[in-house]
């Protein structure tokens, strides 16, 4: 037996040393290193920004962002048991639940919010992408401008919600859920107050990172936006907002426009009905080639023509009234009727929803004003 004691002791010593080394290695390797800042690259410091949001490792920042070791601002709720001992309610309840990981918490947060930070990031990207400095492809204009529009943004986010996360079975129900949420009194104002600053920060960051193809003397070169161009991006992007705000206000201030839009909808349905009847009569006249069939098709064609004329007169009247009330603010881009029709489809005759449209007009004006201020801040940093 003695001959096995020495090898056994050696094995035991080696095992203990290995286990200790492994323990300290894993502990050191897996220890959290909180508070590490990712320094901004040199070109950011050189080019500068408005100073509102330094570009760092974090793309999106908000008051609701999940951060490591975030301290709770609320005191723990306590109760007293029969023996007079204080008990923490939160800890007691948490003891019966499995601890959530940061990823699980983030998922739960997204589920509770229809408008997520992903949507804000995509919206900022849309606004930045639609800014076209002078002399850039594909337009090569003499002055910078924004091609963002109400219809364009509806198409961009309507077919693919891109960060809007309603709890719905399909796209149609999802859209209804989104607008139901926004038309709920107070929701629109609350979300705007809490997230406008973050949106502007994201737009500025997208501008700092953006590149455009510039055409100079027939040659094409790709380079970043200057600070002057980033300021112009905010100025030009405020114009479509003020345009939509003006149309919203006009419709909200003139309820008779909703009645006219209702008449347009009826006229549109009459055109569809008349066109269907005309197509049937025309097809029948081609098959039978009889005089009566041709006369019937001619009569149906006249009815269709009259229906189209009435529809277009109503549309022209609505557009002219909106433009005269706006006094120039609704002229460009030429999507005034589209916006008014969009409002009618969602408001109909609901006065509460019409008040939300009026509130939306003020909100858009406020965001446009903040964009102009952000442009001024960037210019001052030059």
BALOBA-1460 file (C-alpha; in Angstrom, 3 decimals):
// residues 382
<rec num="1" residu="x" x="0.000" y="0.000" z="0.000"/>
<rec num="2" residu="x" x="2.877" y="2.331" z="0.769"/>
<rec num="3" residu="x" x="3.959" y="2.252" z="-2.835"/>
<rec num="4" residu="x" x="0.661" y="3.951" z="-3.823"/>
<rec num="5" residu="x" x="0.827" y="6.715" z="-1.202"/>
<rec num="6" residu="x" x="3.433" y="8.862" z="-2.935"/>
<rec num="7" residu="x" x="1.723" y="8.901" z="-6.382"/>
<rec num="8" residu="x" x="-1.630" y="9.571" z="-4.702"/>
<rec num="9" residu="x" x="-0.201" y="12.523" z="-2.772"/>
<rec num="10" residu="x" x="1.436" y="13.942" z="-5.907"/>
<rec num="11" residu="x" x="-1.827" y="13.580" z="-7.828"/>
<rec num="12" residu="x" x="-3.758" y="15.308" z="-5.021"/>
<rec num="13" residu="x" x="-1.341" y="18.250" z="-4.903"/>
<rec num="14" residu="x" x="-1.433" y="18.704" z="-8.702"/>
<rec num="15" residu="x" x="-5.244" y="18.519" z="-8.690"/>
<rec num="16" residu="x" x="-5.585" y="21.191" z="-5.990"/>
<rec num="17" residu="x" x="-3.128" y="23.542" z="-7.742"/>
<rec num="18" residu="x" x="-4.889" y="23.089" z="-11.115"/>
<rec num="19" residu="x" x="-8.327" y="23.687" z="-9.625"/>
<rec num="20" residu="x" x="-7.151" y="26.842" z="-7.855"/>
<rec num="21" residu="x" x="-5.515" y="28.197" z="-11.022"/>
<rec num="22" residu="x" x="-8.613" y="27.480" z="-13.058"/>
<rec num="23" residu="x" x="-10.849" y="29.174" z="-10.458"/>
<rec num="24" residu="x" x="-8.803" y="32.385" z="-10.386"/>
<rec num="25" residu="x" x="-8.480" y="32.431" z="-14.188"/>
<rec num="26" residu="x" x="-12.231" y="32.093" z="-14.754"/>
<rec num="27" residu="x" x="-13.010" y="34.630" z="-12.055"/>
<rec num="28" residu="x" x="-10.646" y="37.174" z="-13.606"/>
<rec num="29" residu="x" x="-11.791" y="36.485" z="-17.163"/>
<rec num="30" residu="x" x="-15.519" y="36.688" z="-16.445"/>
<rec num="31" residu="x" x="-15.509" y="39.620" z="-14.053"/>
<rec num="32" residu="x" x="-17.672" y="42.519" z="-15.289"/>
<rec num="33" residu="x" x="-15.872" y="45.660" z="-16.338"/>
<rec num="34" residu="x" x="-18.531" y="48.323" z="-16.080"/>
<rec num="35" residu="x" x="-18.043" y="52.009" z="-16.776"/>
<rec num="36" residu="x" x="-15.763" y="51.545" z="-19.772"/>
<rec num="37" residu="x" x="-16.295" y="54.372" z="-22.272"/>
<rec num="38" residu="x" x="-15.832" y="53.824" z="-25.981"/>
<rec num="39" residu="x" x="-13.922" y="56.849" z="-27.174"/>
<rec num="40" residu="x" x="-15.198" y="58.619" z="-30.264"/>
<rec num="41" residu="x" x="-12.981" y="58.312" z="-33.329"/>
<rec num="42" residu="x" x="-10.679" y="61.203" z="-34.129"/>
<rec num="43" residu="x" x="-12.630" y="62.359" z="-37.167"/>
<rec num="44" residu="x" x="-15.683" y="63.019" z="-34.993"/>
<rec num="45" residu="x" x="-13.700" y="65.320" z="-32.721"/>
<rec num="46" residu="x" x="-12.190" y="67.098" z="-35.694"/>
<rec num="47" residu="x" x="-15.453" y="67.631" z="-37.564"/>
<rec num="48" residu="x" x="-17.461" y="68.406" z="-34.460"/>
<rec num="49" residu="x" x="-21.213" y="68.378" z="-33.951"/>
<rec num="50" residu="x" x="-23.820" y="70.491" z="-32.232"/>
<rec num="51" residu="x" x="-22.645" y="69.060" z="-28.945"/>
<rec num="52" residu="x" x="-26.105" y="67.657" z="-28.256"/>
<rec num="53" residu="x" x="-25.013" y="64.054" z="-28.670"/>
<rec num="54" residu="x" x="-21.375" y="62.969" z="-28.866"/>
<rec num="55" residu="x" x="-21.056" y="60.012" z="-31.183"/>
<rec num="56" residu="x" x="-19.948" y="57.012" z="-29.143"/>
<rec num="57" residu="x" x="-20.299" y="53.261" z="-29.022"/>
<rec num="58" residu="x" x="-23.990" y="53.607" z="-28.218"/>
<rec num="59" residu="x" x="-26.171" y="54.298" z="-31.247"/>
<rec num="60" residu="x" x="-29.426" y="55.073" z="-29.458"/>
<rec num="61" residu="x" x="-29.733" y="56.744" z="-26.095"/>
<rec num="62" residu="x" x="-32.851" y="57.567" z="-24.141"/>
<rec num="63" residu="x" x="-34.020" y="57.832" z="-20.584"/>
<rec num="64" residu="x" x="-35.510" y="54.378" z="-20.893"/>
<rec num="65" residu="x" x="-32.384" y="52.688" z="-22.255"/>
<rec num="66" residu="x" x="-31.166" y="49.567" z="-20.463"/>
<rec num="67" residu="x" x="-27.785" y="50.178" z="-18.854"/>
<rec num="68" residu="x" x="-25.547" y="47.895" z="-16.752"/>
<rec num="69" residu="x" x="-25.874" y="48.274" z="-12.965"/>
<rec num="70" residu="x" x="-28.632" y="50.867" z="-13.342"/>
<rec num="71" residu="x" x="-29.662" y="52.017" z="-9.871"/>
<rec num="72" residu="x" x="-33.346" y="52.239" z="-9.067"/>
<rec num="73" residu="x" x="-34.573" y="55.705" z="-8.134"/>
<rec num="74" residu="x" x="-37.545" y="54.383" z="-6.159"/>
<rec num="75" residu="x" x="-37.288" y="53.157" z="-2.591"/>
<rec num="76" residu="x" x="-38.166" y="49.499" z="-1.987"/>
<rec num="77" residu="x" x="-41.713" y="48.965" z="-0.768"/>
<rec num="78" residu="x" x="-41.757" y="47.355" z="2.684"/>
<rec num="79" residu="x" x="-44.331" y="45.810" z="5.006"/>
<rec num="80" residu="x" x="-44.294" y="44.746" z="8.649"/>
<rec num="81" residu="x" x="-45.084" y="41.172" z="9.620"/>
<rec num="82" residu="x" x="-46.753" y="39.980" z="12.862"/>
<rec num="83" residu="x" x="-43.441" y="40.028" z="14.716"/>
<rec num="84" residu="x" x="-42.760" y="43.626" z="13.706"/>
<rec num="85" residu="x" x="-40.029" y="42.655" z="11.229"/>
<rec num="86" residu="x" x="-39.691" y="44.756" z="8.087"/>
<rec num="87" residu="x" x="-40.009" y="42.812" z="4.837"/>
<rec num="88" residu="x" x="-39.212" y="43.986" z="1.319"/>
<rec num="89" residu="x" x="-42.236" y="43.302" z="-0.924"/>
<rec num="90" residu="x" x="-40.195" y="43.444" z="-4.099"/>
<rec num="91" residu="x" x="-37.639" y="40.939" z="-2.834"/>
<rec num="92" residu="x" x="-40.377" y="38.618" z="-1.571"/>
<rec num="93" residu="x" x="-42.152" y="38.654" z="-4.927"/>
<rec num="94" residu="x" x="-38.901" y="38.307" z="-6.838"/>
<rec num="95" residu="x" x="-37.961" y="35.246" z="-4.840"/>
<rec num="96" residu="x" x="-40.766" y="33.330" z="-6.519"/>
<rec num="97" residu="x" x="-39.675" y="34.307" z="-10.026"/>
<rec num="98" residu="x" x="-36.712" y="33.379" z="-12.153"/>
<rec num="99" residu="x" x="-34.274" y="36.275" z="-12.580"/>
<rec num="100" residu="x" x="-34.481" y="37.858" z="-16.049"/>
<rec num="101" residu="x" x="-31.442" y="38.402" z="-18.206"/>
<rec num="102" residu="x" x="-30.838" y="41.829" z="-19.850"/>
<rec num="103" residu="x" x="-31.993" y="40.366" z="-23.183"/>
<rec num="104" residu="x" x="-35.267" y="39.134" z="-21.657"/>
<rec num="105" residu="x" x="-35.836" y="42.531" z="-20.062"/>
<rec num="106" residu="x" x="-35.226" y="44.227" z="-23.415"/>
<rec num="107" residu="x" x="-37.724" y="41.913" z="-25.125"/>
<rec num="108" residu="x" x="-40.339" y="42.625" z="-22.446"/>
<rec num="109" residu="x" x="-39.753" y="46.342" z="-22.894"/>
<rec num="110" residu="x" x="-40.287" y="46.100" z="-26.661"/>
<rec num="111" residu="x" x="-43.497" y="44.113" z="-26.155"/>
<rec num="112" residu="x" x="-44.908" y="46.881" z="-23.948"/>
<rec num="113" residu="x" x="-44.035" y="49.689" z="-26.386"/>
<rec num="114" residu="x" x="-45.678" y="50.115" z="-29.778"/>
<rec num="115" residu="x" x="-43.151" y="52.809" z="-30.720"/>
<rec num="116" residu="x" x="-39.698" y="51.351" z="-30.066"/>
<rec num="117" residu="x" x="-36.170" y="52.732" z="-30.258"/>
<rec num="118" residu="x" x="-35.733" y="50.678" z="-33.424"/>
<rec num="119" residu="x" x="-38.492" y="52.762" z="-35.041"/>
<rec num="120" residu="x" x="-36.852" y="56.015" z="-33.949"/>
<rec num="121" residu="x" x="-33.545" y="54.850" z="-35.417"/>
<rec num="122" residu="x" x="-35.228" y="53.906" z="-38.711"/>
<rec num="123" residu="x" x="-37.113" y="57.213" z="-38.810"/>
<rec num="124" residu="x" x="-33.876" y="59.133" z="-38.264"/>
<rec num="125" residu="x" x="-32.238" y="57.126" z="-41.061"/>
<rec num="126" residu="x" x="-35.163" y="57.896" z="-43.398"/>
<rec num="127" residu="x" x="-34.881" y="61.637" z="-42.715"/>
<rec num="128" residu="x" x="-31.097" y="61.647" z="-43.184"/>
<rec num="129" residu="x" x="-31.261" y="59.542" z="-46.370"/>
<rec num="130" residu="x" x="-33.760" y="61.953" z="-47.929"/>
<rec num="131" residu="x" x="-31.456" y="64.942" z="-47.557"/>
<rec num="132" residu="x" x="-29.713" y="65.753" z="-50.852"/>
<rec num="133" residu="x" x="-26.914" y="68.364" z="-50.755"/>
<rec num="134" residu="x" x="-26.333" y="70.535" z="-53.803"/>
<rec num="135" residu="x" x="-24.482" y="68.803" z="-56.635"/>
<rec num="136" residu="x" x="-25.056" y="65.241" z="-55.431"/>
<rec num="137" residu="x" x="-26.442" y="62.254" z="-57.268"/>
<rec num="138" residu="x" x="-29.057" y="61.458" z="-58.387"/>
<rec num="139" residu="x" x="-30.609" y="64.961" z="-58.588"/>
<rec num="140" residu="x" x="-27.557" y="67.243" z="-58.986"/>
<rec num="141" residu="x" x="-29.548" y="70.306" z="-57.875"/>
<rec num="142" residu="x" x="-28.028" y="73.721" z="-57.269"/>
<rec num="143" residu="x" x="-29.453" y="73.858" z="-53.743"/>
<rec num="144" residu="x" x="-29.794" y="71.192" z="-51.088"/>
<rec num="145" residu="x" x="-33.281" y="69.869" z="-50.350"/>
<rec num="146" residu="x" x="-35.204" y="67.113" z="-48.571"/>
<rec num="147" residu="x" x="-37.246" y="64.633" z="-50.600"/>
<rec num="148" residu="x" x="-39.068" y="63.390" z="-47.479"/>
<rec num="149" residu="x" x="-42.841" y="63.573" z="-47.795"/>
<rec num="150" residu="x" x="-45.948" y="62.509" z="-45.919"/>
<rec num="151" residu="x" x="-46.850" y="59.982" z="-48.602"/>
<rec num="152" residu="x" x="-43.274" y="58.717" z="-48.800"/>
<rec num="153" residu="x" x="-43.036" y="58.111" z="-45.069"/>
<rec num="154" residu="x" x="-46.421" y="56.359" z="-45.092"/>
<rec num="155" residu="x" x="-45.219" y="54.017" z="-47.815"/>
<rec num="156" residu="x" x="-41.870" y="53.474" z="-46.084"/>
<rec num="157" residu="x" x="-43.325" y="52.454" z="-42.724"/>
<rec num="158" residu="x" x="-46.791" y="51.292" z="-43.806"/>
<rec num="159" residu="x" x="-45.712" y="48.229" z="-45.778"/>
<rec num="160" residu="x" x="-43.028" y="47.248" z="-43.260"/>
<rec num="161" residu="x" x="-43.593" y="48.684" z="-39.788"/>
<rec num="162" residu="x" x="-39.814" y="48.931" z="-39.195"/>
<rec num="163" residu="x" x="-39.790" y="49.110" z="-35.407"/>
<rec num="164" residu="x" x="-43.479" y="49.734" z="-34.716"/>
<rec num="165" residu="x" x="-44.489" y="46.763" z="-32.583"/>
<rec num="166" residu="x" x="-48.262" y="46.524" z="-32.032"/>
<rec num="167" residu="x" x="-49.702" y="43.270" z="-30.726"/>
<rec num="168" residu="x" x="-51.735" y="42.298" z="-33.807"/>
<rec num="169" residu="x" x="-52.372" y="39.249" z="-35.980"/>
<rec num="170" residu="x" x="-51.798" y="40.920" z="-39.359"/>
<rec num="171" residu="x" x="-50.625" y="44.150" z="-40.988"/>
<rec num="172" residu="x" x="-54.112" y="45.694" z="-41.316"/>
<rec num="173" residu="x" x="-54.899" y="45.136" z="-37.640"/>
<rec num="174" residu="x" x="-51.417" y="46.349" z="-36.735"/>
<rec num="175" residu="x" x="-51.998" y="49.682" z="-38.491"/>
<rec num="176" residu="x" x="-55.368" y="50.108" z="-36.779"/>
<rec num="177" residu="x" x="-53.747" y="49.338" z="-33.442"/>
<rec num="178" residu="x" x="-51.033" y="51.958" z="-34.017"/>
<rec num="179" residu="x" x="-53.481" y="54.722" z="-34.921"/>
<rec num="180" residu="x" x="-55.823" y="53.750" z="-32.104"/>
<rec num="181" residu="x" x="-52.885" y="54.157" z="-29.720"/>
<rec num="182" residu="x" x="-51.839" y="57.533" z="-31.153"/>
<rec num="183" residu="x" x="-55.414" y="58.868" z="-31.219"/>
<rec num="184" residu="x" x="-55.860" y="58.025" z="-27.534"/>
<rec num="185" residu="x" x="-55.889" y="61.413" z="-25.718"/>
<rec num="186" residu="x" x="-52.495" y="62.281" z="-24.262"/>
<rec num="187" residu="x" x="-50.450" y="59.526" z="-25.910"/>
<rec num="188" residu="x" x="-49.207" y="61.620" z="-28.837"/>
<rec num="189" residu="x" x="-48.111" y="64.525" z="-26.629"/>
<rec num="190" residu="x" x="-46.454" y="62.265" z="-24.076"/>
<rec num="191" residu="x" x="-44.443" y="60.313" z="-26.649"/>
<rec num="192" residu="x" x="-43.381" y="63.490" z="-28.445"/>
<rec num="193" residu="x" x="-42.134" y="65.152" z="-25.259"/>
<rec num="194" residu="x" x="-40.134" y="62.103" z="-24.242"/>
<rec num="195" residu="x" x="-38.617" y="61.150" z="-27.602"/>
<rec num="196" residu="x" x="-38.163" y="64.240" z="-29.816"/>
<rec num="197" residu="x" x="-34.746" y="65.010" z="-28.346"/>
<rec num="198" residu="x" x="-33.575" y="61.450" z="-28.904"/>
<rec num="199" residu="x" x="-34.849" y="61.536" z="-32.498"/>
<rec num="200" residu="x" x="-32.928" y="64.737" z="-33.265"/>
<rec num="201" residu="x" x="-29.780" y="63.244" z="-31.710"/>
<rec num="202" residu="x" x="-30.130" y="60.191" z="-33.937"/>
<rec num="203" residu="x" x="-30.671" y="62.340" z="-37.048"/>
<rec num="204" residu="x" x="-27.520" y="64.300" z="-36.248"/>
<rec num="205" residu="x" x="-25.552" y="61.102" z="-35.751"/>
<rec num="206" residu="x" x="-26.805" y="59.724" z="-39.082"/>
<rec num="207" residu="x" x="-25.661" y="62.969" z="-40.705"/>
<rec num="208" residu="x" x="-22.174" y="62.658" z="-39.202"/>
<rec num="209" residu="x" x="-21.874" y="59.108" z="-40.522"/>
<rec num="210" residu="x" x="-23.507" y="59.836" z="-43.913"/>
<rec num="211" residu="x" x="-21.690" y="59.884" z="-47.250"/>
<rec num="212" residu="x" x="-22.869" y="61.289" z="-50.573"/>
<rec num="213" residu="x" x="-21.712" y="61.104" z="-54.188"/>
<rec num="214" residu="x" x="-20.746" y="64.595" z="-55.335"/>
<rec num="215" residu="x" x="-20.399" y="65.531" z="-59.008"/>
<rec num="216" residu="x" x="-17.691" y="68.106" z="-59.705"/>
<rec num="217" residu="x" x="-16.609" y="68.991" z="-63.256"/>
<rec num="218" residu="x" x="-17.900" y="65.691" z="-64.556"/>
<rec num="219" residu="x" x="-16.088" y="63.655" z="-61.920"/>
<rec num="220" residu="x" x="-17.835" y="61.765" z="-59.127"/>
<rec num="221" residu="x" x="-16.383" y="61.525" z="-55.632"/>
<rec num="222" residu="x" x="-17.782" y="60.162" z="-52.386"/>
<rec num="223" residu="x" x="-17.216" y="61.985" z="-49.115"/>
<rec num="224" residu="x" x="-18.854" y="62.857" z="-45.827"/>
<rec num="225" residu="x" x="-21.183" y="65.769" z="-45.165"/>
<rec num="226" residu="x" x="-19.639" y="68.980" z="-43.892"/>
<rec num="227" residu="x" x="-20.996" y="70.689" z="-40.794"/>
<rec num="228" residu="x" x="-22.654" y="73.278" z="-43.026"/>
<rec num="229" residu="x" x="-24.407" y="70.515" z="-44.944"/>
<rec num="230" residu="x" x="-25.492" y="68.801" z="-41.721"/>
<rec num="231" residu="x" x="-27.021" y="72.068" z="-40.574"/>
<rec num="232" residu="x" x="-28.753" y="72.353" z="-43.944"/>
<rec num="233" residu="x" x="-30.059" y="68.796" z="-43.489"/>
<rec num="234" residu="x" x="-32.011" y="69.913" z="-40.422"/>
<rec num="235" residu="x" x="-33.252" y="73.095" z="-42.095"/>
<rec num="236" residu="x" x="-34.498" y="71.363" z="-45.248"/>
<rec num="237" residu="x" x="-36.019" y="68.490" z="-43.250"/>
<rec num="238" residu="x" x="-38.121" y="70.955" z="-41.248"/>
<rec num="239" residu="x" x="-39.910" y="72.150" z="-44.414"/>
<rec num="240" residu="x" x="-41.984" y="68.969" z="-45.063"/>
<rec num="241" residu="x" x="-42.971" y="68.938" z="-41.380"/>
<rec num="242" residu="x" x="-44.274" y="72.499" z="-41.530"/>
<rec num="243" residu="x" x="-46.138" y="71.640" z="-44.741"/>
<rec num="244" residu="x" x="-47.956" y="68.676" z="-43.154"/>
<rec num="245" residu="x" x="-48.637" y="70.722" z="-40.004"/>
<rec num="246" residu="x" x="-50.300" y="73.429" z="-42.115"/>
<rec num="247" residu="x" x="-52.572" y="70.918" z="-43.882"/>
<rec num="248" residu="x" x="-53.485" y="69.255" z="-40.567"/>
<rec num="249" residu="x" x="-54.407" y="72.639" z="-39.072"/>
<rec num="250" residu="x" x="-56.484" y="73.585" z="-42.115"/>
<rec num="251" residu="x" x="-58.562" y="70.405" z="-41.961"/>
<rec num="252" residu="x" x="-58.959" y="70.687" z="-38.179"/>
<rec num="253" residu="x" x="-60.047" y="74.345" z="-38.420"/>
<rec num="254" residu="x" x="-62.496" y="73.691" z="-41.279"/>
<rec num="255" residu="x" x="-64.826" y="70.775" z="-40.455"/>
<rec num="256" residu="x" x="-66.719" y="71.455" z="-43.689"/>
<rec num="257" residu="x" x="-63.675" y="70.060" z="-45.486"/>
<rec num="258" residu="x" x="-64.488" y="66.682" z="-43.939"/>
<rec num="259" residu="x" x="-67.965" y="66.919" z="-45.458"/>
<rec num="260" residu="x" x="-66.436" y="67.771" z="-48.835"/>
<rec num="261" residu="x" x="-64.034" y="64.832" z="-48.518"/>
<rec num="262" residu="x" x="-66.999" y="62.586" z="-47.725"/>
<rec num="263" residu="x" x="-68.665" y="63.845" z="-50.924"/>
<rec num="264" residu="x" x="-65.464" y="63.079" z="-52.823"/>
<rec num="265" residu="x" x="-65.519" y="59.514" z="-51.510"/>
<rec num="266" residu="x" x="-69.095" y="59.071" z="-52.700"/>
<rec num="267" residu="x" x="-68.211" y="60.568" z="-56.094"/>
<rec num="268" residu="x" x="-65.276" y="58.168" z="-56.331"/>
<rec num="269" residu="x" x="-67.565" y="55.205" z="-55.694"/>
<rec num="270" residu="x" x="-69.967" y="56.475" z="-58.369"/>
<rec num="271" residu="x" x="-67.082" y="56.567" z="-60.833"/>
<rec num="272" residu="x" x="-66.185" y="52.968" z="-59.996"/>
<rec num="273" residu="x" x="-69.798" y="51.872" z="-60.411"/>
<rec num="274" residu="x" x="-70.229" y="53.784" z="-63.690"/>
<rec num="275" residu="x" x="-66.975" y="52.370" z="-65.035"/>
<rec num="276" residu="x" x="-68.057" y="48.815" z="-64.239"/>
<rec num="277" residu="x" x="-71.373" y="49.327" z="-66.030"/>
<rec num="278" residu="x" x="-69.648" y="50.930" z="-69.024"/>
<rec num="279" residu="x" x="-67.205" y="48.023" z="-69.365"/>
<rec num="280" residu="x" x="-70.095" y="45.517" z="-69.384"/>
<rec num="281" residu="x" x="-72.063" y="47.474" z="-72.001"/>
<rec num="282" residu="x" x="-68.957" y="47.990" z="-74.136"/>
<rec num="283" residu="x" x="-68.129" y="44.284" z="-74.041"/>
<rec num="284" residu="x" x="-71.723" y="43.405" z="-74.929"/>
<rec num="285" residu="x" x="-71.779" y="45.816" z="-77.874"/>
<rec num="286" residu="x" x="-68.601" y="44.248" z="-79.275"/>
<rec num="287" residu="x" x="-70.094" y="40.780" z="-79.041"/>
<rec num="288" residu="x" x="-73.567" y="41.489" z="-80.440"/>
<rec num="289" residu="x" x="-72.594" y="44.385" z="-82.756"/>
<rec num="290" residu="x" x="-76.205" y="45.578" z="-82.599"/>
<rec num="291" residu="x" x="-77.292" y="49.219" z="-82.798"/>
<rec num="292" residu="x" x="-79.089" y="49.117" z="-79.448"/>
<rec num="293" residu="x" x="-76.045" y="47.660" z="-77.714"/>
<rec num="294" residu="x" x="-73.802" y="50.366" z="-79.164"/>
<rec num="295" residu="x" x="-76.238" y="53.081" z="-78.057"/>
<rec num="296" residu="x" x="-76.345" y="51.612" z="-74.567"/>
<rec num="297" residu="x" x="-72.540" y="51.581" z="-74.375"/>
<rec num="298" residu="x" x="-72.432" y="55.200" z="-75.586"/>
<rec num="299" residu="x" x="-74.923" y="56.207" z="-72.894"/>
<rec num="300" residu="x" x="-72.932" y="54.364" z="-70.203"/>
<rec num="301" residu="x" x="-69.764" y="56.107" z="-71.387"/>
<rec num="302" residu="x" x="-71.443" y="59.512" z="-70.986"/>
<rec num="303" residu="x" x="-72.522" y="58.647" z="-67.449"/>
<rec num="304" residu="x" x="-68.938" y="57.618" z="-66.624"/>
<rec num="305" residu="x" x="-67.561" y="60.851" z="-68.069"/>
<rec num="306" residu="x" x="-70.003" y="62.960" z="-66.035"/>
<rec num="307" residu="x" x="-69.148" y="61.037" z="-62.864"/>
<rec num="308" residu="x" x="-65.417" y="61.662" z="-63.398"/>
<rec num="309" residu="x" x="-66.059" y="65.375" z="-64.023"/>
<rec num="310" residu="x" x="-68.009" y="65.722" z="-60.768"/>
<rec num="311" residu="x" x="-65.327" y="63.872" z="-58.811"/>
<rec num="312" residu="x" x="-62.527" y="66.067" z="-60.161"/>
<rec num="313" residu="x" x="-64.498" y="69.268" z="-59.470"/>
<rec num="314" residu="x" x="-64.907" y="68.251" z="-55.840"/>
<rec num="315" residu="x" x="-61.185" y="67.430" z="-55.597"/>
<rec num="316" residu="x" x="-60.196" y="70.768" z="-57.137"/>
<rec num="317" residu="x" x="-62.506" y="72.640" z="-54.764"/>
<rec num="318" residu="x" x="-61.005" y="70.906" z="-51.724"/>
<rec num="319" residu="x" x="-57.428" y="71.561" z="-52.859"/>
<rec num="320" residu="x" x="-58.119" y="75.229" z="-53.604"/>
<rec num="321" residu="x" x="-59.768" y="75.816" z="-50.230"/>
<rec num="322" residu="x" x="-56.865" y="74.221" z="-48.370"/>
<rec num="323" residu="x" x="-54.280" y="76.252" z="-50.275"/>
<rec num="324" residu="x" x="-56.182" y="79.518" z="-49.829"/>
<rec num="325" residu="x" x="-56.492" y="78.910" z="-46.072"/>
<rec num="326" residu="x" x="-52.809" y="77.990" z="-45.748"/>
<rec num="327" residu="x" x="-51.719" y="81.102" z="-47.660"/>
<rec num="328" residu="x" x="-48.734" y="79.419" z="-49.331"/>
<rec num="329" residu="x" x="-47.654" y="76.971" z="-46.621"/>
<rec num="330" residu="x" x="-49.524" y="74.085" z="-48.289"/>
<rec num="331" residu="x" x="-48.445" y="74.673" z="-51.899"/>
<rec num="332" residu="x" x="-45.377" y="72.428" z="-52.052"/>
<rec num="333" residu="x" x="-44.997" y="69.524" z="-52.261"/>
<rec num="334" residu="x" x="-48.171" y="68.870" z="-54.213"/>
<rec num="335" residu="x" x="-49.624" y="66.258" z="-51.864"/>
<rec num="336" residu="x" x="-52.143" y="68.458" z="-50.063"/>
<rec num="337" residu="x" x="-55.172" y="66.457" z="-51.177"/>
<rec num="338" residu="x" x="-53.496" y="63.164" z="-50.248"/>
<rec num="339" residu="x" x="-52.877" y="64.396" z="-46.687"/>
<rec num="340" residu="x" x="-56.428" y="65.741" z="-46.316"/>
<rec num="341" residu="x" x="-57.878" y="62.460" z="-47.578"/>
<rec num="342" residu="x" x="-55.643" y="60.527" z="-45.173"/>
<rec num="343" residu="x" x="-56.980" y="62.603" z="-42.277"/>
<rec num="344" residu="x" x="-60.602" y="62.038" z="-43.312"/>
<rec num="345" residu="x" x="-60.183" y="58.268" z="-43.540"/>
<rec num="346" residu="x" x="-58.954" y="58.122" z="-39.959"/>
<rec num="347" residu="x" x="-61.126" y="60.819" z="-38.411"/>
<rec num="348" residu="x" x="-64.443" y="60.579" z="-40.301"/>
<rec num="349" residu="x" x="-66.786" y="62.608" z="-38.047"/>
<rec num="350" residu="x" x="-65.084" y="61.869" z="-34.707"/>
<rec num="351" residu="x" x="-64.527" y="65.241" z="-32.988"/>
<rec num="352" residu="x" x="-62.066" y="63.796" z="-30.473"/>
<rec num="353" residu="x" x="-59.872" y="62.435" z="-33.266"/>
<rec num="354" residu="x" x="-60.091" y="65.793" z="-35.030"/>
<rec num="355" residu="x" x="-58.712" y="67.412" z="-31.864"/>
<rec num="356" residu="x" x="-55.814" y="64.946" z="-32.017"/>
<rec num="357" residu="x" x="-55.123" y="66.073" z="-35.603"/>
<rec num="358" residu="x" x="-55.049" y="69.693" z="-34.382"/>
<rec num="359" residu="x" x="-52.668" y="68.635" z="-31.613"/>
<rec num="360" residu="x" x="-50.552" y="66.771" z="-34.178"/>
<rec num="361" residu="x" x="-50.247" y="69.990" z="-36.177"/>
<rec num="362" residu="x" x="-48.793" y="71.814" z="-33.168"/>
<rec num="363" residu="x" x="-46.447" y="68.914" z="-32.450"/>
<rec num="364" residu="x" x="-45.080" y="68.916" z="-36.012"/>
<rec num="365" residu="x" x="-44.571" y="72.685" z="-35.824"/>
<rec num="366" residu="x" x="-42.684" y="72.218" z="-32.558"/>
<rec num="367" residu="x" x="-40.439" y="69.494" z="-34.000"/>
<rec num="368" residu="x" x="-39.734" y="71.674" z="-37.055"/>
<rec num="369" residu="x" x="-38.770" y="74.568" z="-34.751"/>
<rec num="370" residu="x" x="-36.438" y="72.281" z="-32.784"/>
<rec num="371" residu="x" x="-34.841" y="71.137" z="-36.053"/>
<rec num="372" residu="x" x="-34.127" y="74.763" z="-36.940"/>
<rec num="373" residu="x" x="-32.579" y="75.328" z="-33.504"/>
<rec num="374" residu="x" x="-30.441" y="72.221" z="-33.947"/>
<rec num="375" residu="x" x="-29.240" y="73.577" z="-37.314"/>
<rec num="376" residu="x" x="-28.285" y="76.855" z="-35.621"/>
<rec num="377" residu="x" x="-26.401" y="74.948" z="-32.912"/>
<rec num="378" residu="x" x="-24.400" y="73.049" z="-35.538"/>
<rec num="379" residu="x" x="-23.609" y="76.286" z="-37.396"/>
<rec num="380" residu="x" x="-22.383" y="77.933" z="-34.187"/>
<rec num="381" residu="x" x="-19.971" y="75.046" z="-33.628"/>
<rec num="382" residu="x" x="-18.271" y="75.714" z="-36.993"/>
